[in-house]
Amino acid sequence: KKSNFTNSTSKVHKRQIREFLEFRSSKNSDVTLFTNWLVEKVLPEGKDSMPFLKEKSYRYFQQLKIEPFSSKKMERYIRSALTTFENTLFKKISEALTNNNKESLLNLLEFQEKQSSEIYYLRHLKKDSGNVSLESILEEVKKINCIQGIGLPKSLFSEISQRLLEKYKTRIMSERPSEIRDHKDSMKYATLAMFCCVRGQEIMDNLIDL
């Protein structure tokens, strides 16, 4: 009985606080509005740490004068929005690639025992330029030629933030070719394409510095 009384009192107090602050309680329809807002307005910025997204989310509800979801629900909806955002992004990029683009990207992942000594692969593109020398300059030129040979559309990443591109470049840097091959096709092609975009920029900057 005491527990029921406490719960009842707590609900009354929460309702009184909402009314005083002119807030309303959250509804099921707010879930879709909230996740759409994350997908369209927040996640494209490329900042996806849970503390950052939760802070942004609490401000969102405060501005709309809506009582936020519980912390557990908030995290669940944020993770759902992240999944939706990534799947949509990967699908959009993958569908913009030609079959030749995709074949060239897959060739970067060729099993090492089948690799040709005359072709550059993902492991080569991941390497730093090293000390300045004629050899290192030629190596960087070969990397650029490799990336440019893939023929990625120039407008492919024009609407994607640099922070987001860097995020997926870092992901590819940390994964082995076998892990990348196991990804779903849209994710595999999209993340490899974003990696090539960023690495191409970095290598070009290295060449200028050299």
Number of C-alpha atoms within 10 A of each C-alpha: 6 7 8 9 10 11 12 12 12 12 12 12 12 14 15 13 13 16 12 9 11 11 19 15 14 14 12 7 8 15 15 13 10 17 22 15 15 22 20 12 10 16 18 19 14 16 13 17 8 13 10 10 19 16 10 14 22 17 13 16 17 13 10 12 16 19 17 21 18 9 11 8 12 20 17 12 18 21 16 13 21 17 13 15 19 16 13 15 17 18 16 14 18 22 12 14 18 13 11 12 19 20 13 19 23 18 16 21 19 16 11 10 6 7 14 10 7 6 12 19 23 23 13 15 23 16 12 13 18 11 10 12 11 9 12 16 18 13 20 23 15 16 25 21 13 21 24 13 11 18 15 22 12 8 8 16 15 8 8 14 12 15 13 17 20 17 17 19 21 15 14 21 16 11 10 12 18 11 12 19 15 10 12 10 15 17 21 20 26 24 25 22 27 25 24 26 20 18 19 20 11 14 18 16 11 15 17 9 8 14
